[in-house]
Amino acid sequence: MLAPPPDPRPEWFAPHPAYSLAKFGMSLLALGLAGEFRADGIAVNGLWPRTLIATSALDVIDVGTSRDARTPEIMADAAHMILCGDSREITGRFFIDEALLRSAGISDFARYAVDPAREPRIDLFLPEDEAT
């Protein structure tokens, strides 16, 4: 599930409360569903990007340009890692795409950059210790 780590902060809600509510609602839903289906071996986890992802949403919300983003493939690769894990062991957790891939030994993220000459912009809803 695309959901940020459940750490709601007033500064994240102030500029866009409806968007923030929707995203953190997904976080709470992930936790609830993980608990509900844990005994059945069905995993529910949250996955969130460390940086902006080049989607059509960037054209709508004006938080950056796609040149400051990574391609959606980074999220696909991170989701694949989660889906290949043991559903009885990995549930009710929240992952950041880059951190998850780094834990698997991936350290070159240039292939995910829309513009490798630019540093991708950090996404919303990440605690400072997870954004660095």
N, C-alpha and C positions, 0 to 999 in steps of 0.2 A: 504494500500500500504506500503511495506517495504521502508521507507524513513526516513532519519535523519532529525532532526530539521534544518531548512534552515539557518545555521550559518557558511558559508564557511570561512575557515581560511587557509592562505598559508601553515602552518605547516601540515595540513591534505592533501593538494594536492601534496606537494613536493615529498614524497616517492612513490606515486602511482597516478599520475594525471588522468589516464584513469578510474580507479576504482572510484576515488572520483567524477569525472565528471558524471559518470553513476549514482552514489548514489544521488548526489545533483540534477541531472536532474529529478530523481523520485520525489524529494521534490517539485521542481517547477511544475512538472506535477500534483501532488496532489493539489497544490494551484489552478492551472488553472482549473482542472476538478471540484473542489469543487465550484468554482465560476460559471462555466458553468452550472452545474446541480443543484445548490442550489434551484432554483425556482420550480424544479420538485420533490423536496424532496429526492433527491438521494445524499447521503453523500459520500465524499471522504476525507480520513484522512491518516496521516502518522503514522506508528508505528516503533519504533526502540528499540533494546535491550540495557539495561544498561551494560550488560556484554557480553562476548563472548558466542555464542550459539554453542553447539556441533553439527556441520554439516560437511559435506564432504569438505566444503570450508576451514576449518582449516587445512586440509591435504595439500591443494594447496598453500595457501598464507603464511604459516609459521609464524603466529602471536602468536601462543600459542599452547597448546595441549588441547585436549578435556577434560583432567582432570582439567583444569583451567576454565571450561565453565559450563554453565547451559544447561539443556535439552531444546529442542524445545517446550516442553509443556508450558513453561512460556509465550512464544509468542502466543501460541494457546489460553491460558486462557485470556491474555490481549486482543487479537483480538476478542474473544467472547464477552467480556465486551463492546467493541466499537460497535460491530454489533448488540448487544441487546439494544443499546441506541437509542434515538430519532434522526432519520436522519435529521430532520429539525433543530435540536438544535446543533448537534455534527457533524460539517463538516468544512473542511479547517483547522483542528487542527493537531498538532503533539504530539504524546504520547510516553513516555518512559515506557516500559513494567512494570518495578518494581514500578515506581511512580504511575502508573495507578492502579495497584493491591493494593498498600498501601492505595490509596485514597478510596478503597472499604473495607478497614479493614484487608487486608491480611498482616501479618507481619513476618510469618515464611516462608523463602525462601529455607530452607534446602532441601525440597522435590524436588526442581528443580536442585540441584547441581549434577553434574556428580560424583564428589568426595566430599562428605560433609566435609572432613577433610581439604580441600583447599578452600581458598578464590577465588571466580571467578574473572577473569581479566576484567577490564573495557574495553568496546568496543570503537571503533573509533567514531569520529564525535560528541562527546558529550561536550558541554560547561562545564567548570569546575564546575559550580554551579549545573548542572544536574547530574554530575558523582558522586558526593559525597552524 
